[in-house]
Amino acid sequence: MALQNKVTPFGDIVAIRARCDLMGNRGILHDADKTLRPARWKHKHWVTCRLSFGGRKREVMALGKYTELFFLDEAVALAAGHRPCGECRHADLKRFLMCWRNAHGGELPRSGDIDRILHKARVHSRSREQIRYMAPIDDLPNGSFVRAYDGDTALLVCSGSLLPYSPGGYGKPRPRPSNIEVEVLTPRPTVETLKAGYVPVLHASAGANNG
């Protein structure tokens, strides 16, 4: 039986079997039988990590250890409100911080500063629902996610196309329309960071299905 530890671009944590490229951490969210408790985070430092680092081995959802969350790729993790880990993805975090500064101004931010800003932009604290907003699709950078008009499909903005997300990878590209507003899933501060040049690591299917 699949564990409930896969995260979608809508921020839902679901129980499905799928191979993922990145792991995440929000604290200890599970109990002794590896079942999620009601809480969906225990701290504001939502990071994304490499699947392997320094030869470390972990039992998934071990008692008393943080709950390993898994993402198809970095674009999904960003949509769910995460940012790169400062230990196993130090170079990526450095790029993210620099692009964040270029987008938002000021001095080079600290990770904790970003986490506090992101937390206000990614989820409603009481309902735990993802914060979404409307924006012109022409203004959205590659790597951001939007919600499809024709259902509950999450679409990845990728050049001139929109790639439909599934837990196993991206589907056939849809034409990217223009001059319309769409519901954006990726937090607004992260979208601005993507606009400033941060390039997320995408699942192989994104390239395979986009020419």
N, C-alpha and C positions, 0 to 999 in steps of 0.2 A: 504493500500500500504506500502511495506517495505521501511524503511529508508535506505539510503546509508551509512551504518556505520559498516559493517562487513568486517574484514580484512583477506585476504588469505595469505598462505605462500609465494606467489609471490609478496606480498606487495600491491596488488590491494584492493581498498575500494569499495565494491559492495553492491547492494541493494537486499538482500535475507532474507527470514525468516528462522532463525536458532537459536537454544539455544546455548549459549556460556558460557564458564567457567570463562573468564577474561574480564576486561574492560581496555581500554587504553586512553591515553591523548597525543595530540600533539598541543593543543591550540584550538582556535576558528576557525573552518573551514567551518561553515555553516552560512546561512543567516536567515532572519526572517521566511521564509516558510520552514525551516529545509532542505534546499537543499545545497549540498556541493558547495562551491566556487572552483575556479581552484587550489588554494593552497592546498597542502597535508601536510603541517606542518607550524607552526608559531614559533616554538622554537626547540631546539635540545634535550630537555629533554623528550624523548619518553619513557613513563613508562607504566607498566601494573599493574592494581589494582584489588583488590577483588571486586566482584559484590556488596557486602554490607559491610559497615564498620561503627561502632559507631552509628548505628541507623539512619544514614543520608539518606534522601530521595531527589531524583533529578528528575526533568522533563527532559527527554532525548531531547537533542538538544534545550535547552531553549535559548532564545534570550540573547546574551551577555555572555553566559557561554561556557566553553570549550566543544568541540564536543566529546561525548562519542563514542569511537571505541570499537568493540567487537571482541574477538578471541575465536576460538574453545577451545584452551588450551594454555599453556605456550610455547610449542614447536613452535606453529604457531606464537605467539607473538615474540619470539626470531628470527625466520626467517624473520619477517617483520622489524626487527631492534630495537625492544623494550627491556627494562630491567626492573627488579622489582622496584616497588614504594618504597620509603624510609619511607612512613608513614604507609600505610595499610598493607604493606608486608615487614616490617622492617627486620624480621629474614631472609627472602628469599634474600633481598638485601645484608645483611651481608654475607651470604653464597656465593652469586654471587661475591662480592668484594674480598673475600678471595680466591676463585677459580681463579678469574682474576689475582690476584697478583701471585698465584702459577704458572699460565700459562705464564705471561708476565714479571715477575720479578719486582724488586723494592719494594717500600713501599706500604702499603695498599692504594689503590687509592681512590680519592673522586668521588662521583657520577658525578660531572661536568666534571672531566677529562675523565671518561669513555664515557660520552655523546659526547664529542668532537671527540674522536677516533672513536666511533661507527658511527657518522654521516658521516665521510669520507668513511667508509667501507660499508654502507648500501644502499646509494642512490646517483645517479648522480644529482648534484644540479640543473643543467640546464634542463635536460630532465625529471627529477623526476623518472627515471627508476631505478629499483632495480639493484644493483651491484651483479653480479654473477661471478663465477670462476670455473675452472676445478680442480679436485683433485682426487687422487686414492680413490676408495670407501672403501678400506681396512683401510684407515687412518681416516675415519670419525667416530665420537662417536655417541652413542645413543642420540636421541633428535635433531639431525640435519636433515635438509630437503634437498632433491635433486630433480632434475627434471627428469621425466621418459623419456627414449629414444623414447618411442612409442607415444608421444603426450605431451600435456600440463598438465599432472597430476603431482602433488607434492607428493613425497614419503617420509615418515618419517622413518629414520633409527632406527630400534628397534631390538637389538640383532642380530639374524641371519636372520631377515626378513626386508622387506620394506613394510610399510603400506600406501596404497593410501588414500590421504586426500579427504574428501568431506565436505561441510559446516555443514552437520549433524553428522559427525563422520568419523572414519576410516573404510575402507573396508577390505576385506579378504587379508591376508598377501601374498606378493610375495616373492619368494626366493631371498635372497641377493647374488648377484654375487660376484666374486672376480677378482682381476687382471685387472680391467678396470677403466677408469676415468669417472667421472660423473660431471654434472653441479650442483654446490652447491648453494643453495638459502640462507642459514643461513650465516650472515656476518662472515668473517674469524676470527676476534677477539673473537666472541662469540663461534665459533667452538672450538677454543683453550681453552676457559673457560669451555666448556663442557668436553673436554678431561681431564681437570684438576680436574674434579669431580663434577661439578655442575649438579644436576639432576632436570630437569624441571618437573612441574606437568602436567601429560598427561590426556587427556579426557578418560573417562571410556571405550570407545570403543577400545582404544589401547590395553588394557588388555584383553577385551572380544574377540578380533579378533586375539590375538597373544598367545593363549594357556593358 
